[in-house]
Amino acid sequence: MATRSNTQAAPAAPSYIGPFIIVAALYFIFGFVTNLNMGLVPDLKLIFQIQKLANWQAMLANGAFFTAYFVFSAPSAKLIEMIGYKNTMVVSLFIQVAGALLFLPAARQISFPLFLTAIFVVGAGVTALQTAANPYIAILGPERTAPSRLNLAQALNSLGGTIAPWVAGTFILTSTVLTPEQIATQTPTQQHAYQLFLANTVRMPYIVIAFGLLVLGIAVALLHLPQITATQEFRPGREGDPVLKRSIWSYRQTVLGTLGIFLYVGTEVGLATAMVLYFADSKHGGLNLLSDKDAQKLVLFYWLGAMIGRLLGSWMLTKIKAGKLLGIFGVIAAALVVVAIFTSGYVAVGALILAGFFNSIMFPNIFALGIAGLGPLTSKGSGMMMAACWGGALIPVFIGWVSDHWTYGLALLVPVLCYLYIAFYGFVGHKPSRTVAA
């Protein structure tokens, strides 16, 4: 008679492939919505050229979007603690629906403040979505492979960001735009009708976006996403747990990582904006090489490089430690911008576009290294780091101010310094001063 074994099979490790795919798809939304709003800057300048909207005023579109990160990151972290990661993602998608719908009255009333309000609300939704999705992706598996998962998910972010400029160019302001001289010959009634016509081109894309976000929010609400239970790396807090009394500012890797996110987002957005001006401008040391339209098209390859880099980066992180790879990419990106400063022609153009490839792994690696070892403080660390995306509102304006008052070459030194700090964080600064166990 066969002897029955009393040994029970070990329970299989949970499979997170399905949840990973679902949440990673949301990264497409991050990139698409972010870059679509960035692309509105020149469109708003044209819509409101009758009111003689200045460049710095048009740049407030970027400022409104990224200021939402500063305002709503900490509340988003609190929201995660109250309703969990999944429900926060659902709420964030519905917030974006509300923001997208605000573009309709903004276009109807031709109201610049209402446009900025709509952009700010959309930014608030994206902030909550990123604050929930980034740590959730990191938690879906071992901590040591978190950078690889984040890089893979961020590739979809870059895909959305690459498509957004094409959507903006295809569906927004597709008609012939009048010159200021032609507008000056019109009557006030004709000017208003023309301005209303331009503004209305914004409405249909955002109606479609609102509908898509609504459907996606309902779908995520109905899908099963696992609740993350206790693990060594990401254990939930318990009542009376002394860890919960610690200040997030006592974690060196998180504080330095927060500065790294601030500098990275500002540099990524600043370069994408500045290179268009640098390639086309004949003043302030600009290359005067391309038309504004052709220069804008080349930005697509900047974002495409980031997508390719994230796909390759996910594989490279299986061979090279996250901090080391971040440091190497930071040094190379800084060197490319230096090449662009001291050369001209298509060599300078290619150097700046290629920097997009080396931007690729920076955000996910800084983020993953910054929340490493936080345990029950992970949501607070995530909120703190997402608030640092405010760099996207400040650094581009500073780059533009330097180029206006001096030269593009001097302005491009700002990204060089930012990249060198990111390299420092990768090589040295990410090493934790303490973890939840210390």
LOGUDREN-307769 format. One record per residue (C-alpha): residue number from 0; x, y, z; residue in one letter. Coordinates in pm, 1 decimal. Example, Ala and Ser with C-alpha at 12.3 -4.5 7.8 and 13.67 -1.06 7.14 Angstrom:
2
i 0; x 1230.0; y -450.0; z 780.0; aa A
i 1; x 1367.0; y -106.0; z 714.0; aa S
***
This chain:
438
i 0; x 0.0; y 0.0; z 0.0; aa M
i 1; x 144.8; y 334.8; z -100.3; aa A
i 2; x 247.5; y 560.9; z 180.3; aa T
i 3; x 60.2; y 892.4; z 178.3; aa R
i 4; x 291.4; y 1186.9; z 211.5; aa S
i 5; x 208.8; y 1430.8; z 486.9; aa N
i 6; x 409.2; y 1704.9; z 318.6; aa T
i 7; x 187.0; y 1973.0; z 172.6; aa Q
i 8; x 290.9; y 2152.9; z -141.5; aa A
i 9; x 405.4; y 2506.9; z -81.4; aa A
i 10; x 152.6; y 2761.7; z -199.4; aa P
i 11; x 238.8; y 2904.5; z -535.4; aa A
i 12; x 362.2; y 3261.2; z -539.1; aa A
i 13; x 90.0; y 3499.0; z -656.3; aa P
i 14; x 105.0; y 3598.6; z -1021.6; aa S
i 15; x 103.8; y 3972.6; z -1071.8; aa Y
i 16; x 130.1; y 3965.1; z -1452.4; aa I
i 17; x -234.2; y 4056.5; z -1510.5; aa G
i 18; x -243.3; y 4343.1; z -1257.7; aa P
i 19; x 90.1; y 4467.7; z -1392.2; aa F
i 20; x -48.7; y 4485.2; z -1746.7; aa I
i 21; x -360.8; y 4668.8; z -1628.3; aa I
i 22; x -173.1; y 4928.9; z -1425.6; aa V
i 23; x 105.9; y 4964.9; z -1681.3; aa A
i 24; x -158.3; y 5059.2; z -1940.5; aa A
i 25; x -236.9; y 5363.4; z -1725.8; aa L
i 26; x 115.9; y 5489.3; z -1791.0; aa Y
i 27; x 10.4; y 5553.1; z -2149.3; aa F
i 28; x -243.4; y 5798.4; z -2003.6; aa I
i 29; x 31.2; y 5979.1; z -1804.6; aa F
i 30; x 243.9; y 6039.6; z -2110.5; aa G
i 31; x -36.9; y 6121.6; z -2350.6; aa F
i 32; x -219.6; y 6370.0; z -2128.0; aa V
i 33; x 103.9; y 6533.7; z -2005.5; aa T
i 34; x 248.4; y 6592.6; z -2352.6; aa N
i 35; x -87.0; y 6695.4; z -2498.6; aa L
i 36; x -108.6; y 6971.1; z -2238.0; aa N
i 37; x 253.4; y 7069.0; z -2304.0; aa M
i 38; x 163.9; y 7093.9; z -2673.2; aa G
i 39; x -110.4; y 7343.1; z -2591.7; aa L
i 40; x 146.2; y 7615.6; z -2516.9; aa V
i 41; x 193.0; y 7729.8; z -2880.9; aa P
i 42; x -176.8; y 7664.7; z -2952.6; aa D
i 43; x -287.3; y 7893.1; z -2670.0; aa L
i 44; x -41.9; y 8154.7; z -2793.1; aa K
i 45; x -216.5; y 8149.7; z -3132.1; aa L
i 46; x -570.3; y 8139.1; z -2991.9; aa I
i 47; x -502.9; y 8441.3; z -2773.8; aa F
i 48; x -274.6; y 8633.4; z -3009.2; aa Q
i 49; x -550.8; y 8893.2; z -3044.5; aa I
i 50; x -500.0; y 8968.2; z -2674.5; aa Q
i 51; x -122.0; y 8969.1; z -2741.6; aa K
i 52; x -51.5; y 8679.4; z -2506.3; aa L
i 53; x 315.8; y 8688.0; z -2408.7; aa A
i 54; x 542.9; y 8383.9; z -2420.5; aa N
i 55; x 572.3; y 8365.0; z -2043.2; aa W
i 56; x 191.9; y 8374.7; z -2013.8; aa Q
i 57; x 153.3; y 8088.0; z -2261.4; aa A
i 58; x 409.5; y 7893.5; z -2057.2; aa M
i 59; x 166.7; y 7914.8; z -1763.9; aa L
i 60; x -5.4; y 7614.8; z -1926.1; aa A
i 61; x 296.1; y 7405.2; z -1824.4; aa N
i 62; x 305.6; y 7584.5; z -1492.1; aa G
i 63; x -59.8; y 7507.3; z -1415.5; aa A
i 64; x -16.3; y 7138.8; z -1500.5; aa F
i 65; x 297.5; y 7079.2; z -1297.6; aa F
i 66; x 189.2; y 7299.4; z -1007.8; aa T
i 67; x -86.1; y 7041.5; z -954.9; aa A
i 68; x 187.3; y 6793.1; z -862.6; aa Y
i 69; x 310.5; y 7026.4; z -590.3; aa F
i 70; x -39.0; y 7090.7; z -453.4; aa V
i 71; x -193.7; y 6744.4; z -473.7; aa F
i 72; x 89.5; y 6494.6; z -417.3; aa S
i 73; x 59.7; y 6492.7; z -37.0; aa A
i 74; x -324.0; y 6474.7; z -44.2; aa P
i 75; x -294.0; y 6190.5; z -296.1; aa S
i 76; x -71.6; y 5998.5; z -55.9; aa A
i 77; x -332.8; y 6050.3; z 217.2; aa K
i 78; x -603.2; y 5931.9; z -20.5; aa L
i 79; x -408.1; y 5610.7; z -82.2; aa I
i 80; x -392.1; y 5549.4; z 293.0; aa E
i 81; x -769.3; y 5603.3; z 319.0; aa M
i 82; x -905.4; y 5412.2; z 16.3; aa I
i 83; x -612.0; y 5211.0; z -119.7; aa G
i 84; x -413.1; y 5209.8; z -443.0; aa Y
i 85; x -683.8; y 5082.3; z -678.7; aa K
i 86; x -959.3; y 5318.5; z -563.8; aa N
i 87; x -720.0; y 5612.9; z -582.3; aa T
i 88; x -646.2; y 5523.4; z -944.7; aa M
i 89; x -1019.2; y 5516.7; z -1020.7; aa V
i 90; x -1080.9; y 5852.2; z -851.2; aa V
i 91; x -785.1; y 6004.7; z -1035.1; aa S
i 92; x -925.9; y 5901.3; z -1373.6; aa L
i 93; x -1260.9; y 6060.6; z -1292.1; aa F
i 94; x -1082.8; y 6382.1; z -1186.8; aa I
i 95; x -917.6; y 6388.7; z -1528.9; aa Q
i 96; x -1259.9; y 6346.1; z -1690.4; aa V
i 97; x -1379.6; y 6657.9; z -1506.8; aa A
i 98; x -1069.8; y 6849.6; z -1618.1; aa G
i 99; x -1108.8; y 6744.2; z -1982.1; aa A
i 100; x -1472.9; y 6854.8; z -1981.5; aa L
i 101; x -1370.8; y 7197.2; z -1848.0; aa L
i 102; x -1202.4; y 7260.9; z -2182.8; aa F
i 103; x -1550.4; y 7287.4; z -2338.5; aa L
i 104; x -1664.3; y 7603.7; z -2153.7; aa P
i 105; x -1306.7; y 7738.6; z -2174.6; aa A
i 106; x -1321.0; y 7717.1; z -2554.9; aa A
i 107; x -1678.6; y 7845.5; z -2570.9; aa R
i 108; x -1599.6; y 8149.9; z -2355.9; aa Q
i 109; x -1246.5; y 8191.9; z -2496.9; aa I
i 110; x -1126.9; y 8224.2; z -2138.4; aa S
i 111; x -755.2; y 8189.2; z -2072.6; aa F
i 112; x -802.7; y 8155.8; z -1692.5; aa P
i 113; x -1056.1; y 7876.9; z -1753.0; aa L
i 114; x -811.0; y 7700.9; z -1985.7; aa F
i 115; x -552.2; y 7715.3; z -1707.5; aa L
i 116; x -808.4; y 7584.1; z -1459.0; aa T
i 117; x -890.8; y 7290.6; z -1686.0; aa A
i 118; x -520.8; y 7210.4; z -1726.6; aa I
i 119; x -472.3; y 7233.2; z -1349.1; aa F
i 120; x -759.9; y 6990.7; z -1279.0; aa V
i 121; x -628.1; y 6742.8; z -1535.8; aa V
i 122; x -286.4; y 6776.2; z -1371.9; aa G
i 123; x -441.6; y 6700.0; z -1031.0; aa A
i 124; x -585.8; y 6377.6; z -1170.4; aa G
i 125; x -255.8; y 6276.4; z -1328.6; aa V
i 126; x -79.5; y 6351.0; z -998.5; aa T
i 127; x -309.2; y 6118.9; z -803.5; aa A
i 128; x -278.4; y 5851.7; z -1071.4; aa L
i 129; x 101.2; y 5860.8; z -1068.0; aa Q
i 130; x 120.9; y 5876.4; z -688.2; aa T
i 131; x -81.0; y 5554.1; z -670.9; aa A
i 132; x 48.6; y 5371.0; z -977.3; aa A
i 133; x 424.5; y 5421.5; z -930.2; aa N
i 134; x 451.9; y 5253.7; z -586.9; aa P
i 135; x 188.6; y 4995.5; z -684.8; aa Y
i 136; x 401.0; y 4884.5; z -980.0; aa I
i 137; x 705.8; y 4879.1; z -751.3; aa A
i 138; x 519.7; y 4667.7; z -495.9; aa I
i 139; x 397.3; y 4410.1; z -751.3; aa L
i 140; x 690.6; y 4179.1; z -692.9; aa G
i 141; x 1033.0; y 4175.8; z -526.4; aa P
i 142; x 1189.2; y 4511.0; z -441.2; aa E
i 143; x 1509.5; y 4422.0; z -625.5; aa R
i 144; x 1322.8; y 4409.2; z -959.4; aa T
i 145; x 1111.5; y 4722.4; z -897.4; aa A
i 146; x 1328.3; y 4947.8; z -1120.8; aa P
i 147; x 1291.4; y 4700.9; z -1409.2; aa S
i 148; x 911.0; y 4693.2; z -1374.3; aa R
i 149; x 891.7; y 5070.9; z -1354.4; aa L
i 150; x 1108.2; y 5110.1; z -1664.6; aa N
i 151; x 887.7; y 4872.1; z -1859.6; aa L
i 152; x 572.9; y 5056.6; z -1751.7; aa A
i 153; x 734.6; y 5393.7; z -1825.0; aa Q
i 154; x 792.5; y 5279.3; z -2184.6; aa A
i 155; x 416.0; y 5306.0; z -2230.5; aa L
i 156; x 437.6; y 5654.2; z -2078.4; aa N
i 157; x 680.7; y 5747.6; z -2353.8; aa S
i 158; x 457.3; y 5588.5; z -2618.7; aa L
i 159; x 167.9; y 5808.8; z -2505.6; aa G
i 160; x 399.9; y 6109.6; z -2500.7; aa G
i 161; x 518.6; y 6034.2; z -2853.5; aa T
i 162; x 164.4; y 6007.1; z -2991.4; aa I
i 163; x 33.5; y 6321.6; z -2819.4; aa A
i 164; x 217.4; y 6576.0; z -3042.2; aa P
i 165; x 82.1; y 6397.6; z -3349.3; aa W
i 166; x -272.4; y 6412.7; z -3211.8; aa V
i 167; x -232.4; y 6781.4; z -3131.6; aa A
i 168; x -96.7; y 6856.5; z -3478.1; aa G
i 169; x -365.6; y 6653.5; z -3652.3; aa T
i 170; x -676.7; y 6760.4; z -3463.4; aa F
i 171; x -600.2; y 7096.4; z -3294.7; aa I
i 172; x -553.4; y 7419.5; z -3491.6; aa L
i 173; x -554.6; y 7235.8; z -3823.1; aa T
i 174; x -691.6; y 7533.5; z -4017.9; aa S
i 175; x -490.3; y 7818.8; z -4164.2; aa T
i 176; x -376.9; y 8058.8; z -3893.5; aa V
i 177; x -387.1; y 8428.2; z -3970.5; aa L
i 178; x -88.3; y 8650.5; z -3912.8; aa T
i 179; x -107.2; y 8939.3; z -3663.3; aa P
i 180; x -113.3; y 9178.5; z -3960.9; aa E
i 181; x -414.8; y 9001.1; z -4113.4; aa Q
i 182; x -596.3; y 8997.9; z -3777.8; aa I
i 183; x -536.3; y 9370.8; z -3739.2; aa A
i 184; x -741.2; y 9437.3; z -4055.0; aa T
i 185; x -1049.4; y 9257.3; z -3915.1; aa Q
i 186; x -1339.4; y 9412.6; z -3729.6; aa T
i 187; x -1387.1; y 9320.8; z -3360.3; aa P
i 188; x -1675.9; y 9092.1; z -3459.4; aa T
i 189; x -1460.6; y 8912.2; z -3716.7; aa Q
i 190; x -1175.8; y 8880.4; z -3467.6; aa Q
i 191; x -1406.4; y 8725.4; z -3209.8; aa H
i 192; x -1547.7; y 8480.0; z -3464.3; aa A
i 193; x -1197.1; y 8384.0; z -3574.6; aa Y
i 194; x -1080.9; y 8336.6; z -3215.6; aa Q
i 195; x -1388.6; y 8126.2; z -3136.1; aa L
i 196; x -1321.7; y 7911.6; z -3442.5; aa F
i 197; x -965.1; y 7840.6; z -3329.3; aa L
i 198; x -1069.4; y 7768.6; z -2971.6; aa A
i 199; x -1336.7; y 7522.9; z -3087.6; aa N
i 200; x -1070.5; y 7299.6; z -3243.2; aa T
i 201; x -967.5; y 7211.7; z -2886.8; aa V
i 202; x -1314.3; y 7089.5; z -2787.3; aa R
i 203; x -1356.7; y 6766.1; z -2983.6; aa M
i 204; x -1019.6; y 6609.1; z -2885.7; aa P
i 205; x -1097.5; y 6669.4; z -2518.6; aa Y
i 206; x -1450.7; y 6530.1; z -2553.3; aa I
i 207; x -1298.6; y 6208.7; z -2689.1; aa V
i 208; x -1035.6; y 6209.5; z -2413.2; aa I
i 209; x -1302.7; y 6259.2; z -2144.3; aa A
i 210; x -1507.5; y 5968.9; z -2280.5; aa F
i 211; x -1201.9; y 5742.4; z -2297.1; aa G
i 212; x -1097.2; y 5827.7; z -1941.7; aa L
i 213; x -1452.4; y 5765.9; z -1815.9; aa L
i 214; x -1462.5; y 5420.5; z -1975.4; aa V
i 215; x -1115.5; y 5340.0; z -1843.4; aa L
i 216; x -1209.7; y 5452.4; z -1491.6; aa G
i 217; x -1518.4; y 5230.1; z -1491.5; aa I
i 218; x -1313.9; y 4938.1; z -1626.5; aa A
i 219; x -1046.1; y 4971.8; z -1357.3; aa V
i 220; x -1317.7; y 4997.7; z -1090.1; aa A
i 221; x -1469.6; y 4668.0; z -1206.8; aa L
i 222; x -1139.0; y 4483.6; z -1248.1; aa L
i 223; x -982.2; y 4281.9; z -970.0; aa H
i 224; x -651.7; y 4424.6; z -855.6; aa L
i 225; x -489.0; y 4244.3; z -564.1; aa P
i 226; x -452.8; y 4411.0; z -228.8; aa Q
i 227; x -85.0; y 4404.1; z -141.8; aa I
i 228; x -39.0; y 4211.8; z 180.9; aa T
i 229; x 255.8; y 4211.1; z 416.3; aa A
i 230; x 597.1; y 4150.7; z 261.6; aa T
i 231; x 942.6; y 4206.9; z 395.3; aa Q
i 232; x 991.3; y 4509.9; z 171.1; aa E
i 233; x 643.7; y 4662.6; z 164.9; aa F
i 234; x 463.6; y 4570.0; z 485.5; aa R
i 235; x 161.0; y 4774.4; z 589.5; aa P
i 236; x 172.1; y 4977.9; z 907.6; aa G
i 237; x 12.2; y 4851.6; z 1226.0; aa R
i 238; x -145.2; y 5056.1; z 1499.9; aa E
i 239; x 122.6; y 5162.6; z 1744.0; aa G
i 240; x 400.0; y 5083.5; z 1494.6; aa D
i 241; x 689.5; y 5318.1; z 1585.5; aa P
i 242; x 788.3; y 5333.3; z 1217.2; aa V
i 243; x 477.7; y 5538.8; z 1143.0; aa L
i 244; x 602.9; y 5810.2; z 1379.0; aa K
i 245; x 920.7; y 5862.3; z 1180.5; aa R
i 246; x 958.5; y 6167.7; z 959.3; aa S
i 247; x 994.6; y 6090.9; z 591.4; aa I
i 248; x 1269.5; y 6355.3; z 595.1; aa W
i 249; x 1489.0; y 6119.6; z 795.0; aa S
i 250; x 1531.3; y 5892.1; z 491.8; aa Y
i 251; x 1830.0; y 6022.5; z 294.7; aa R
i 252; x 1754.6; y 5819.8; z -17.8; aa Q
i 253; x 1405.2; y 5970.5; z -35.1; aa T
i 254; x 1506.3; y 6331.4; z 27.3; aa V
i 255; x 1789.3; y 6325.0; z -227.5; aa L
i 256; x 1566.3; y 6131.8; z -467.3; aa G
i 257; x 1299.8; y 6401.0; z -436.1; aa T
i 258; x 1551.8; y 6661.9; z -550.4; aa L
i 259; x 1651.2; y 6425.1; z -830.7; aa G
i 260; x 1289.3; y 6401.5; z -950.7; aa I
i 261; x 1257.1; y 6782.4; z -935.2; aa F
i 262; x 1566.3; y 6830.2; z -1151.6; aa L
i 263; x 1485.7; y 6545.3; z -1388.8; aa Y
i 264; x 1126.8; y 6647.4; z -1470.9; aa V
i 265; x 1233.7; y 7009.8; z -1512.6; aa G
i 266; x 1516.4; y 6910.6; z -1744.1; aa T
i 267; x 1307.6; y 6669.3; z -1952.4; aa E
i 268; x 1032.5; y 6927.3; z -2007.0; aa V
i 269; x 1277.2; y 7217.7; z -2039.3; aa G
i 270; x 1485.7; y 7051.2; z -2309.7; aa L
i 271; x 1176.3; y 6948.3; z -2508.6; aa A
i 272; x 1062.5; y 7310.7; z -2510.2; aa T
i 273; x 1399.9; y 7482.4; z -2544.8; aa A
i 274; x 1526.6; y 7269.5; z -2832.1; aa M
i 275; x 1243.5; y 7386.3; z -3060.1; aa V
i 276; x 1343.4; y 7748.3; z -2999.2; aa L
i 277; x 1715.8; y 7668.9; z -3016.2; aa Y
i 278; x 1689.5; y 7494.8; z -3354.9; aa F
i 279; x 1484.6; y 7773.7; z -3515.0; aa A
i 280; x 1588.4; y 8097.5; z -3342.9; aa D
i 281; x 1827.7; y 8339.3; z -3508.4; aa S
i 282; x 1880.5; y 8533.9; z -3185.7; aa K
i 283; x 2061.3; y 8461.8; z -2857.7; aa H
i 284; x 2297.4; y 8212.5; z -3020.2; aa G
i 285; x 2020.9; y 7996.1; z -3170.1; aa G
i 286; x 2106.2; y 7758.5; z -3453.6; aa L
i 287; x 1864.6; y 7922.0; z -3704.4; aa N
i 288; x 1864.4; y 7587.1; z -3883.8; aa L
i 289; x 1498.0; y 7483.0; z -3911.9; aa L
i 290; x 1153.2; y 7633.3; z -3926.8; aa S
i 291; x 942.4; y 7629.9; z -3612.3; aa D
i 292; x 720.8; y 7361.3; z -3764.1; aa K
i 293; x 1011.2; y 7133.1; z -3861.6; aa D
i 294; x 1179.1; y 7186.7; z -3526.1; aa A
i 295; x 858.3; y 7087.1; z -3349.2; aa Q
i 296; x 841.0; y 6764.3; z -3550.7; aa K
i 297; x 1187.0; y 6662.4; z -3430.2; aa L
i 298; x 1066.2; y 6662.5; z -3068.6; aa V
i 299; x 877.7; y 6343.2; z -3156.0; aa L
i 300; x 1214.7; y 6165.8; z -3191.6; aa F
i 301; x 1321.7; y 6299.8; z -2850.9; aa Y
i 302; x 1022.4; y 6125.3; z -2690.0; aa W
i 303; x 1062.5; y 5820.2; z -2912.4; aa L
i 304; x 1418.9; y 5785.5; z -2787.0; aa G
i 305; x 1289.1; y 5784.2; z -2430.5; aa A
i 306; x 1046.5; y 5503.8; z -2515.2; aa M
i 307; x 1316.7; y 5292.0; z -2677.7; aa I
i 308; x 1550.2; y 5359.6; z -2386.6; aa G
i 309; x 1292.2; y 5242.3; z -2135.4; aa R
i 310; x 1233.1; y 4920.5; z -2323.5; aa L
i 311; x 1606.5; y 4853.0; z -2342.9; aa L
i 312; x 1655.2; y 4982.5; z -1989.9; aa G
i 313; x 1420.7; y 4720.5; z -1851.0; aa S
i 314; x 1655.5; y 4455.9; z -1996.2; aa W
i 315; x 1974.5; y 4640.2; z -1894.5; aa M
i 316; x 1855.7; y 4650.4; z -1535.0; aa L
i 317; x 1876.7; y 4271.2; z -1526.8; aa T
i 318; x 2251.2; y 4310.3; z -1592.7; aa K
i 319; x 2343.5; y 4639.3; z -1422.4; aa I
i 320; x 2238.3; y 4772.8; z -1083.9; aa K
i 321; x 1982.6; y 5054.3; z -1098.3; aa A
i 322; x 2204.7; y 5311.9; z -928.3; aa G
i 323; x 2504.2; y 5243.1; z -1150.2; aa K
i 324; x 2295.7; y 5257.1; z -1469.8; aa L
i 325; x 2136.5; y 5583.4; z -1354.7; aa L
i 326; x 2480.0; y 5732.3; z -1292.0; aa G
i 327; x 2612.4; y 5625.3; z -1632.2; aa I
i 328; x 2309.1; y 5765.5; z -1816.0; aa F
i 329; x 2333.7; y 6093.1; z -1622.1; aa G
i 330; x 2697.0; y 6144.2; z -1724.0; aa V
i 331; x 2626.9; y 6062.5; z -2090.6; aa I
i 332; x 2322.4; y 6294.0; z -2102.5; aa A
i 333; x 2528.6; y 6579.8; z -1955.3; aa A
i 334; x 2802.0; y 6515.0; z -2213.5; aa A
i 335; x 2549.3; y 6526.0; z -2499.6; aa L
i 336; x 2417.2; y 6865.2; z -2392.1; aa V
i 337; x 2776.5; y 6994.0; z -2366.6; aa V
i 338; x 2830.8; y 6873.1; z -2725.4; aa V
i 339; x 2519.3; y 7067.4; z -2832.0; aa A
i 340; x 2655.6; y 7382.9; z -2663.0; aa I
i 341; x 2994.8; y 7373.9; z -2831.4; aa F
i 342; x 2892.4; y 7254.6; z -3178.5; aa T
i 343; x 2646.0; y 7374.2; z -3441.1; aa S
i 344; x 2431.1; y 7242.8; z -3723.6; aa G
i 345; x 2286.1; y 6895.8; z -3719.0; aa Y
i 346; x 2550.7; y 6769.7; z -3475.5; aa V
i 347; x 2398.9; y 6991.6; z -3206.5; aa A
i 348; x 2047.1; y 6890.7; z -3313.5; aa V
i 349; x 2130.3; y 6521.0; z -3295.2; aa G
i 350; x 2301.0; y 6555.3; z -2958.2; aa A
i 351; x 1994.6; y 6711.0; z -2793.3; aa L
i 352; x 1753.1; y 6463.7; z -2952.2; aa I
i 353; x 1972.8; y 6173.4; z -2840.9; aa L
i 354; x 1954.4; y 6303.2; z -2483.5; aa A
i 355; x 1593.8; y 6178.2; z -2485.8; aa G
i 356; x 1722.0; y 5819.6; z -2498.5; aa F
i 357; x 1933.0; y 5873.9; z -2187.2; aa F
i 358; x 1645.4; y 6045.3; z -2008.1; aa N
i 359; x 1456.9; y 5718.3; z -2039.1; aa S
i 360; x 1547.4; y 5529.6; z -1722.9; aa I
i 361; x 1595.9; y 5831.8; z -1498.4; aa M
i 362; x 1248.7; y 5887.3; z -1354.3; aa F
i 363; x 1165.5; y 5520.8; z -1279.3; aa P
i 364; x 1511.3; y 5451.4; z -1135.0; aa N
i 365; x 1518.4; y 5762.7; z -916.1; aa I
i 366; x 1166.9; y 5684.1; z -795.2; aa F
i 367; x 1234.6; y 5316.5; z -720.6; aa A
i 368; x 1560.5; y 5395.4; z -539.9; aa L
i 369; x 1393.1; y 5678.0; z -348.3; aa G
i 370; x 1115.6; y 5462.3; z -198.9; aa I
i 371; x 1338.8; y 5160.8; z -131.9; aa A
i 372; x 1320.7; y 5044.5; z 227.9; aa G
i 373; x 1030.7; y 5272.4; z 330.5; aa L
i 374; x 787.4; y 4991.7; z 416.7; aa G
i 375; x 465.1; y 5143.2; z 555.5; aa P
i 376; x 597.0; y 5490.6; z 471.5; aa L
i 377; x 597.9; y 5408.4; z 98.8; aa T
i 378; x 285.0; y 5612.6; z 21.3; aa S
i 379; x 430.7; y 5917.2; z 201.1; aa K
i 380; x 757.3; y 5881.0; z 13.5; aa G
i 381; x 567.9; y 5849.5; z -314.1; aa S
i 382; x 365.9; y 6163.6; z -242.3; aa G
i 383; x 678.6; y 6358.2; z -150.5; aa M
i 384; x 858.7; y 6253.7; z -467.5; aa M
i 385; x 560.7; y 6321.2; z -693.0; aa M
i 386; x 535.0; y 6673.6; z -548.3; aa A
i 387; x 885.3; y 6727.8; z -685.1; aa A
i 388; x 744.2; y 6707.2; z -1039.8; aa C
i 389; x 683.8; y 7078.4; z -980.3; aa W
i 390; x 1026.9; y 7111.4; z -1135.0; aa G
i 391; x 845.9; y 7083.6; z -1467.9; aa G
i 392; x 682.7; y 7419.0; z -1393.9; aa A
i 393; x 992.9; y 7606.7; z -1273.8; aa L
i 394; x 1304.9; y 7485.0; z -1453.0; aa I
i 395; x 1174.2; y 7534.8; z -1811.9; aa P
i 396; x 1080.8; y 7893.4; z -1726.0; aa V
i 397; x 1428.3; y 7947.1; z -1579.9; aa F
i 398; x 1591.2; y 7800.4; z -1893.2; aa I
i 399; x 1380.1; y 8033.2; z -2107.6; aa G
i 400; x 1463.9; y 8333.7; z -1889.7; aa W
i 401; x 1837.9; y 8265.8; z -1916.6; aa V
i 402; x 1814.6; y 8226.0; z -2295.6; aa S
i 403; x 1616.9; y 8553.0; z -2323.1; aa D
i 404; x 1869.1; y 8750.7; z -2118.8; aa H
i 405; x 2192.2; y 8581.6; z -2234.8; aa W
i 406; x 2232.1; y 8291.2; z -2479.7; aa T
i 407; x 2099.6; y 7942.6; z -2542.5; aa Y
i 408; x 2445.1; y 7806.0; z -2469.5; aa G
i 409; x 2436.2; y 7945.3; z -2117.9; aa L
i 410; x 2076.5; y 7829.0; z -2072.6; aa A
i 411; x 2171.0; y 7472.2; z -2169.5; aa L
i 412; x 2420.1; y 7463.7; z -1883.4; aa L
i 413; x 2116.3; y 7431.5; z -1654.0; aa V
i 414; x 2031.7; y 7080.6; z -1785.3; aa P
i 415; x 2401.8; y 6988.6; z -1767.0; aa V
i 416; x 2410.6; y 7065.2; z -1394.4; aa L
i 417; x 2083.3; y 6879.1; z -1339.5; aa C
i 418; x 2214.9; y 6569.3; z -1516.8; aa Y
i 419; x 2534.2; y 6574.0; z -1311.5; aa L
i 420; x 2331.9; y 6575.8; z -989.5; aa Y
i 421; x 2126.9; y 6281.2; z -1118.1; aa I
i 422; x 2453.4; y 6097.8; z -1190.3; aa A
i 423; x 2566.3; y 6169.6; z -832.9; aa F
i 424; x 2239.4; y 6029.1; z -698.9; aa Y
i 425; x 2284.2; y 5713.8; z -904.0; aa G
i 426; x 2642.2; y 5650.5; z -799.8; aa F
i 427; x 2627.8; y 5767.5; z -436.7; aa V
i 428; x 2320.2; y 5956.7; z -320.0; aa G
i 429; x 2065.1; y 5673.7; z -341.5; aa H
i 430; x 2233.2; y 5462.7; z -76.4; aa K
i 431; x 1988.6; y 5450.6; z 218.0; aa P
i 432; x 2082.6; y 5609.4; z 547.8; aa S
i 433; x 1809.3; y 5396.9; z 707.9; aa R
i 434; x 1526.8; y 5156.5; z 621.5; aa T
i 435; x 1214.2; y 5044.5; z 808.5; aa V
i 436; x 1431.8; y 4792.1; z 987.5; aa A
i 437; x 1671.8; y 5057.8; z 1113.7; aa A
***
